[in-house]
């Protein structure tokens, strides 16, 4: 009868396969691969043939037709649908699965419909039918499979149901057998919450699958069901279901241990390896541990057994309690894939492993224990490295960015804040390509010349240029094509700049400076003192500039501003012109160019910044005069040198009777060269003289800066341009140059005795009918208003000349800065003291209608007296008043200056 049954089964299977072949498409070549391993159907679909498409799997049941595969069906019926590490869909099924055709527990087949559509709704789907076959006859007494989503145990039914050594679990089950219905399977679960006995149909409702074949009974269960428990075995968490399957007939009682236990963790990682640990001895599966004996332990990747793990750098080891598999990160058989986490580039390693452990023990003869595990490492950051292989001699940046996996591509770059696609970058002078490495990674190479406009240039040191390439890479990462950005800054410094050398020359009236124009205003500038020598300064000083394609030629007249007069006499002038070559960014002086020449000049005036005036006067009179008898206003100021036709004077603006006045925005010092006539005495008037009348007016102009409303200003070499300029009358040849500077109220000013300090006070009022007056002004050693002693310099608006200080009001003409002269007062203050001291100038000021004081009066129209002020109509007796302070001023001896 058994032979007949097998024959009928074969006929039915043949008929089924014939029927399935009707109206179904065969899968295209290369689309499906399948195998049978450890009584598991393995089927893999080629992802390349599924690009841009959607697919579903249907399991074909021989009795009820196609059944759509879903998650609930999969765990109950012994199916797994996932992907391998390369992204190919993988379907695995137990040969004891729900819809598997079983021939005598030796031949198995499973038919799958693969539905492929271009639409997510699966309309217009194409169905491919694929049948898998598996031959598996060498069953162990007990076989356990630990899959990703289910646990399965199958037991031979011809094994004695109860061993001679009763365990507590078996003994506790015996009372329940009296309640088992005849000819019906029932299950009893033992858990920490107690015992539960249910029928097979009820077990199915709970997600279990129980059935028997010709020679075996199997139980399939989901992980973490209500009837399961978690225990720790050798450091690994195990999900355990302790169950007994019971079958009773009138003359037979069958009890089968269908306990199953599977690991739920046991994975650990280092920076370079992953380790999978599985207990070697599982107490709930071994009745007598003393009789336990491992027969074989093998490992595999995907569906392939690895016979020699060490050849792939795998390590399979075990001891009395554990089995460990160690895989190097990135090893063959797995896959490294790129990923982005929190904007950081990194990698993930995936590998699909399985472990088969076969052992024997006294209770079960042989147990085959199979665990299938897909392992993925945590995200491992891999910061890309920028490698600078720039070749300075070729003026070429060569930059490598790596290391990346094969699933990373460069899609764009940004250089110098200009975005480029790769094609655009190639068009603008960038060369971009990939270079592979022996470890399977790659780098992106970027080459670009120093001279493209997207490279930054900076002049550094003395003769070097720093070239900087700022580039931002845009990369596409992984199958998801996530965009990742990485910036790099590469520098190269090379000596490619030649610092210019200047050539100087002179003619009878000028000095000449010639220097190359390369780098001028790009790397460096010319400086005259602390001022940049630009076109405005050159024109102001009277220089003439000419350029050609390579050089700048500067012509400096003898009496132009900015010259240094090393030696001056009525016979010759030795003049020097100094100009500094300074770096634009740091102001560092690279070169000092200096031209020095001697000139013969018959007549000149030189106004020095320190207030020294030098005059060479040419006397053209008929008859000739004795030049030794010429003098300045102060008759004690005689010529330093003279001959028959020239006299040379050198004096300071504060000596020799020199007067000062304001004219517009200039301060003018004036003196006069005259001749003392010799007379022939006679007994009666008129007096007879043979000497001609000779007078020569000497003027020096200095420009006052318009920077502060209130402050002291004076000539100061450290803060003023090199020179002023002068004019000798009667000739009309005027020029001006500033050596006058305004000082802030908190700045110290050093002055020699008798050298004036100029005070200007401005009224900030737009009304032209209001006038500013200086009431009382005094000099004190302290900025304190009430400090003593004090020396008055003005009282009731009139200047006072005392024994310590002398003051003089200066006129204020209209100028571009002075719109209303009545809003300004200027005062020149001289000290007559010789001792070293620090002083401040204090002033009480008032604003009120103008007085009727006539021009030329004693106080020069500065202010009426208090008695006169009382009668101003429309104003209170006390007009609007204020207080100002200037200083400090240090009065020093000439030898300390």
Secondary structure, 3 states (H helix, E strand, C coil): CHHHHHHHHHHHHHHHHHHHCCCCEECCCCCEEEEEECCEEEEEECHHHHCCCEEEEEEEECCCEEEECCHHHHHHHCEEEEECCCCCEEEEEECCCCCCEEECCCEEEEEEEEEEECCCCCCCCEEEEEEEEEECCCCCCEEEEECCCCEEEEEECCCCCCCCCCCHHHHHHHHHHHHCCECCEEEEEEECCEEEEEEHHHHHHCCCEEEECCCEEEEEECCCCCCCEEEEECCEEEEEEEEEEEEEECCEEEEEECCEEEECCCEEECCCEEEEEEECCCHHHCCCHHHCEEEEEEEEECCEEECCHHHHCCEEEECCCEEEEEEECCCCCCEEEEEEECCEEEEEEEEEEEEEEEEEECCCEEEEEEEEEEEECCCEECCCEEEECCEHHHCEEEEEEEEECCCEEEEEEEECCEEEEHHHHHHCCCEEEEEECCCCCEEEEEEEECCCCCCEEEEECCCEEEEEEEEEEEEEECCCCEEEEEEEEEEEEECCCCCCCCEEEECCCEEEEEEECCCECCCEEEEECCEECCHHHHHHHCCEEEECCCEEEEEEECCCCCCEEEEECCCCEEEEEEEEEEECCCCCEEEEEEEEEEECCCCEEEEECCCEEEEEEECCCCCCCCHHHEECCCCCCECCEECCCEEEEEEECCCCCCEEEEECCEEEEEEEEEECCCEECCCCCCCEECCCCCEEEEEEEEECCCCCCCEEEEECCCCCCCECEEEECCCCCCCCCCCEEECCCCCCEEEECCCCEEEEEECCCCCCCEEEEEEEEEEECCCCCCCCCEEEEEECCEECECCCEEEEEECCCCCCCCCCHHHEEEEEEEECCCCCEEEEEEEEEEEEECCCCCCCCCCCCCCCCHHHHCCCCCCCCCCEEEEEEEEEEEEECHHHC
